[in-house]
Amino acid sequence: MLFIPSASYFLAKLWIILSAISMFVFLSNEHIAANFASFSIVKFSIVANEVHHFEIAKILRHWGITFVVNLIGGGFLIGLPMPF
């Protein structure tokens, strides 16, 4: 038998996705993705030596935390409900 989803099915998926995005933004995590590019731009520019505590270990730590948070927020909370 062929499964034909109803409008309420799509609305439920949309509600789950939007609530996950809202939680992500409400918890102030929306800036994390922008920091990937910002760190790269600063690190490879001439002002990198003038920024205090701007070492590669701290950048990699931040990127690691960012990766895990984005995996949970974007991959599981937003991406997991999509196929269902």
LOROGU-410399 format. One record per atom (N, C-alpha, C, O): residue in one letter; atom name; x, y, z. Coordinates in steps of 0.05 Angstrom, whole numbers, padded with zeros to 5 digits, always signed. Atoms other than C-alpha are relative to their C-alpha. Example, Ala and Ser with C-alpha at 12.3 -4.5 7.8 and 13.67 -1.06 7.14 Angstrom:
<recs>
resn:name:px:py:pz
A:N:+00018:-00024:+00000
A:CA:+00246:-00090:+00156
A:C:+00018:+00024:+00000
A:O:+00039:+00024:+00013
S:N:-00016:-00024:-00001
S:CA:+00273:-00021:+00143
S:C:-00015:+00022:+00014
S:O:-00005:+00044:+00018
</recs>
This chain:
<recs>
resn:name:px:py:pz
M:N:+00017:-00023:+00000
M:CA:+00000:+00000:+00000
M:C:+00018:+00025:+00000
M:O:+00038:+00026:+00015
L:N:-00015:-00025:+00003
L:CA:+00026:+00069:-00019
L:C:-00008:+00020:+00022
L:O:-00031:+00025:+00026
F:N:+00005:-00020:-00021
F:CA:+00034:+00119:+00038
F:C:-00001:+00028:-00012
F:O:+00019:+00037:-00024
I:N:+00003:-00028:+00010
I:CA:+00008:+00188:+00019
I:C:-00004:+00017:+00025
I:O:-00024:+00016:+00038
P:N:+00002:-00016:-00024
P:CA:+00023:+00238:+00074
P:C:-00021:+00022:-00003
P:O:-00025:+00033:-00024
S:N:+00020:-00021:-00001
S:CA:-00030:+00288:+00094
S:C:+00013:+00027:+00006
S:O:+00037:+00028:+00011
A:N:-00011:-00027:-00006
A:CA:-00022:+00362:+00105
A:C:+00009:+00002:+00029
A:O:+00029:+00015:+00035
S:N:-00008:-00001:-00028
S:CA:-00019:+00351:+00180
S:C:+00027:-00013:+00005
S:O:+00042:-00005:+00023
Y:N:-00026:+00013:-00001
Y:CA:+00041:+00305:+00169
Y:C:+00022:+00021:-00006
Y:O:+00042:+00022:+00009
F:N:-00020:-00020:+00007
F:CA:+00080:+00361:+00135
F:C:+00001:+00023:+00020
F:O:+00022:+00034:+00025
L:N:+00000:-00020:-00020
L:CA:+00058:+00412:+00186
L:C:+00014:-00008:+00025
L:O:+00027:+00008:+00039
A:N:-00014:+00010:-00023
A:CA:+00083:+00368:+00242
A:C:+00030:+00000:-00004
A:O:+00045:+00008:+00014
K:N:-00029:-00001:+00006
K:CA:+00151:+00361:+00208
K:C:+00010:+00029:+00000
K:O:+00031:+00035:+00010
L:N:-00008:-00028:+00001
L:CA:+00153:+00436:+00196
L:C:+00002:+00011:+00029
L:O:+00020:+00026:+00035
W:N:+00000:-00009:-00028
W:CA:+00136:+00449:+00270
W:C:+00025:-00009:+00014
W:O:+00037:+00006:+00029
I:N:-00024:+00011:-00014
I:CA:+00192:+00404:+00294
I:C:+00025:+00014:-00010
I:O:+00042:+00021:+00006
I:N:-00024:-00013:+00011
I:CA:+00243:+00436:+00247
I:C:+00002:+00028:+00010
I:O:+00023:+00037:+00018
L:N:+00000:-00028:-00009
L:CA:+00223:+00507:+00265
L:C:+00005:+00003:+00030
L:O:+00018:+00022:+00038
S:N:-00005:-00002:-00029
S:CA:+00223:+00493:+00339
S:C:+00029:-00006:+00006
S:O:+00041:+00006:+00024
A:N:-00028:+00005:-00005
A:CA:+00293:+00464:+00335
A:C:+00017:+00024:-00008
A:O:+00036:+00031:+00006
I:N:-00014:-00024:+00008
I:CA:+00317:+00525:+00297
I:C:-00003:+00022:+00020
I:O:+00015:+00036:+00026
S:N:+00006:-00021:-00020
S:CA:+00283:+00571:+00347
S:C:+00016:-00005:+00025
S:O:+00027:+00014:+00037
M:N:-00016:+00005:-00024
M:CA:+00317:+00536:+00405
M:C:+00029:+00006:-00004
M:O:+00042:+00017:+00013
F:N:-00028:-00005:+00007
F:CA:+00384:+00540:+00370
F:C:+00006:+00030:+00001
F:O:+00027:+00038:+00012
V:N:-00004:-00029:+00001
V:CA:+00376:+00615:+00358
V:C:-00004:+00012:+00028
V:O:+00011:+00030:+00036
F:N:+00006:-00010:-00026
F:CA:+00346:+00628:+00427
F:C:+00023:-00004:+00019
F:O:+00028:+00013:+00037
L:N:-00022:+00006:-00017
L:CA:+00406:+00597:+00461
L:C:+00026:+00014:-00009
L:O:+00048:+00008:+00001
S:N:-00022:-00017:+00010
S:CA:+00452:+00646:+00423
S:C:+00021:-00016:-00014
S:O:+00045:-00009:-00013
N:N:-00020:+00016:+00014
N:CA:+00486:+00592:+00382
N:C:+00001:+00006:-00030
N:O:+00016:-00007:-00045
E:N:+00000:-00005:+00029
E:CA:+00471:+00623:+00314
E:C:+00026:+00013:-00009
E:O:+00032:+00013:-00033
H:N:-00024:-00014:+00007
H:CA:+00536:+00662:+00316
H:C:+00024:-00020:-00004
H:O:+00044:-00012:-00015
I:N:-00022:+00019:+00001
I:CA:+00579:+00599:+00320
I:C:+00009:-00006:-00028
I:O:+00033:-00008:-00033
A:N:-00007:+00006:+00028
A:CA:+00576:+00583:+00246
A:C:+00016:+00023:-00013
A:O:+00034:+00018:-00029
A:N:-00015:-00023:+00011
A:CA:+00600:+00654:+00229
A:C:+00029:+00001:+00010
A:O:+00046:+00012:-00003
N:N:-00027:-00001:-00011
N:CA:+00661:+00645:+00274
N:C:+00019:-00018:-00015
N:O:+00043:-00012:-00015
F:N:-00018:+00016:+00017
F:CA:+00689:+00591:+00228
F:C:+00014:+00018:-00020
F:O:+00039:+00017:-00022
A:N:-00012:-00017:+00020
A:CA:+00700:+00642:+00174
A:C:+00016:+00023:+00013
A:O:+00037:+00030:+00003
S:N:-00014:-00022:-00013
S:CA:+00719:+00698:+00221
S:C:+00027:-00007:+00010
S:O:+00046:+00008:+00007
F:N:-00026:+00009:-00010
F:CA:+00775:+00659:+00254
F:C:+00019:-00004:-00023
F:O:+00043:+00003:-00021
S:N:-00018:+00004:+00022
S:CA:+00803:+00639:+00187
S:C:+00010:+00026:-00012
S:O:+00033:+00029:-00019
I:N:-00008:-00026:+00011
I:CA:+00803:+00710:+00161
I:C:+00020:+00014:+00018
I:O:+00040:+00025:+00008
V:N:-00019:-00014:-00018
V:CA:+00837:+00738:+00223
V:C:+00026:-00015:+00002
V:O:+00047:-00002:+00001
K:N:-00025:+00015:-00004
K:CA:+00888:+00681:+00230
K:C:+00019:+00004:-00024
K:O:+00043:+00005:-00020
F:N:-00018:-00002:+00023
F:CA:+00914:+00690:+00159
F:C:+00002:+00029:-00010
F:O:+00009:+00034:-00033
S:N:-00004:-00028:+00007
S:CA:+00915:+00766:+00160
S:C:+00023:+00011:+00016
S:O:+00035:-00002:+00033
I:N:-00023:-00012:-00014
I:CA:+00967:+00815:+00185
I:C:-00006:+00008:+00028
I:O:+00012:+00014:+00044
V:N:+00007:-00008:-00027
V:CA:+00928:+00831:+00248
V:C:+00000:-00024:+00020
V:O:-00005:-00020:+00043
A:N:+00001:+00024:-00018
A:CA:+00934:+00760:+00276
A:C:+00019:+00003:+00023
A:O:+00013:-00007:+00045
N:N:-00019:-00003:-00021
N:CA:+00995:+00779:+00317
N:C:-00009:+00020:+00021
N:O:+00001:+00020:+00044
E:N:+00009:-00021:-00019
E:CA:+00958:+00837:+00350
E:C:-00024:-00009:+00017
E:O:-00031:+00004:+00036
V:N:+00023:+00010:-00015
V:CA:+00899:+00795:+00375
V:C:+00011:-00017:+00023
V:O:+00025:-00036:+00019
H:N:-00010:+00014:-00024
H:CA:+00912:+00772:+00447
H:C:-00014:-00028:+00002
H:O:-00038:-00031:-00004
H:N:+00010:+00028:-00005
H:CA:+00903:+00697:+00463
H:C:-00011:-00012:-00025
H:O:-00031:-00027:-00024
F:N:+00009:+00010:+00026
F:CA:+00894:+00680:+00390
F:C:+00019:-00022:-00009
F:O:+00034:-00018:-00028
E:N:-00018:+00021:+00007
E:CA:+00931:+00614:+00388
E:C:-00015:-00023:-00014
E:O:-00039:-00025:-00012
I:N:+00012:+00021:+00016
I:CA:+00919:+00554:+00344
I:C:-00015:-00021:+00018
I:O:-00035:-00032:+00009
A:N:+00013:+00019:-00018
A:CA:+00901:+00509:+00404
A:C:-00028:+00010:+00008
A:O:-00047:-00006:+00009
K:N:+00026:-00011:-00008
K:CA:+00845:+00556:+00425
K:C:-00019:+00000:-00024
K:O:-00043:-00004:-00021
I:N:+00017:+00000:+00024
I:CA:+00819:+00561:+00353
I:C:-00010:-00028:-00005
I:O:-00034:-00032:-00011
L:N:+00009:+00028:+00005
L:CA:+00818:+00485:+00345
L:C:-00019:-00009:+00022
L:O:-00038:-00025:+00016
R:N:+00019:+00007:-00021
R:CA:+00783:+00478:+00412
R:C:-00028:+00012:-00006
R:O:-00048:-00002:-00003
H:N:+00025:-00013:+00007
H:CA:+00730:+00527:+00391
H:C:-00013:-00014:-00024
H:O:-00038:-00019:-00024
W:N:+00010:+00014:+00024
W:CA:+00722:+00493:+00323
W:C:-00011:-00028:+00008
W:O:-00031:-00037:-00003
G:N:+00010:+00026:-00009
G:CA:+00715:+00425:+00358
G:C:-00027:+00002:+00014
G:O:-00045:-00014:+00009
I:N:+00026:-00004:-00014
I:CA:+00660:+00450:+00404
I:C:-00021:+00008:-00020
I:O:-00044:-00001:-00018
T:N:+00019:-00009:+00021
T:CA:+00627:+00484:+00345
T:C:-00010:-00023:-00017
T:O:-00033:-00026:-00023
F:N:+00008:+00023:+00016
F:CA:+00628:+00420:+00305
F:C:-00020:-00018:+00015
F:O:-00040:-00027:+00003
V:N:+00018:+00017:-00016
V:CA:+00596:+00380:+00361
V:C:-00028:+00013:+00003
V:O:-00048:-00001:+00000
V:N:+00026:-00014:-00004
V:CA:+00542:+00432:+00374
V:C:-00015:+00001:-00026
V:O:-00040:-00003:-00026
N:N:+00014:+00000:+00026
N:CA:+00526:+00439:+00300
N:C:-00009:-00028:-00008
N:O:-00030:-00031:-00021
L:N:+00009:+00028:+00006
L:CA:+00523:+00363:+00293
L:C:-00025:-00006:+00015
L:O:-00044:-00018:+00004
I:N:+00023:+00006:-00017
I:CA:+00474:+00358:+00350
I:C:-00024:+00018:-00009
I:O:-00046:+00007:-00014
G:N:+00022:-00018:+00007
G:CA:+00433:+00420:+00331
G:C:-00009:-00003:-00028
G:O:-00033:-00005:-00033
G:N:+00008:+00002:+00028
G:CA:+00434:+00415:+00256
G:C:-00004:-00028:-00010
G:O:-00022:-00033:-00026
G:N:+00002:+00027:+00010
G:CA:+00444:+00342:+00245
G:C:-00021:-00016:+00013
G:O:-00037:-00030:-00001
F:N:+00020:+00017:-00014
F:CA:+00401:+00310:+00298
F:C:-00027:+00014:+00004
F:O:-00048:+00002:-00002
L:N:+00026:-00013:-00006
L:CA:+00349:+00362:+00318
L:C:-00014:+00009:-00025
L:O:-00039:+00010:-00026
I:N:+00013:-00010:+00025
I:CA:+00337:+00389:+00248
I:C:+00000:-00022:-00021
I:O:-00020:-00026:-00035
G:N:-00002:+00019:+00022
G:CA:+00361:+00334:+00201
G:C:-00013:-00027:+00006
G:O:-00023:-00039:-00013
L:N:+00011:+00026:-00006
L:CA:+00336:+00272:+00237
L:C:-00030:-00001:-00005
L:O:-00040:-00021:-00015
P:N:+00029:+00002:+00006
P:CA:+00261:+00290:+00233
P:C:-00007:+00002:-00030
P:O:-00029:-00005:-00037
M:N:+00006:-00004:+00029
M:CA:+00267:+00304:+00158
M:C:-00010:-00026:-00014
M:O:-00030:-00025:-00028
P:N:+00009:+00023:+00014
P:CA:+00262:+00232:+00133
P:C:-00026:-00012:+00010
P:O:-00039:-00028:-00003
F:N:+00024:+00012:-00012
F:CA:+00204:+00216:+00179
F:C:-00023:+00019:-00005
F:O:-00045:+00014:+00003
</recs>
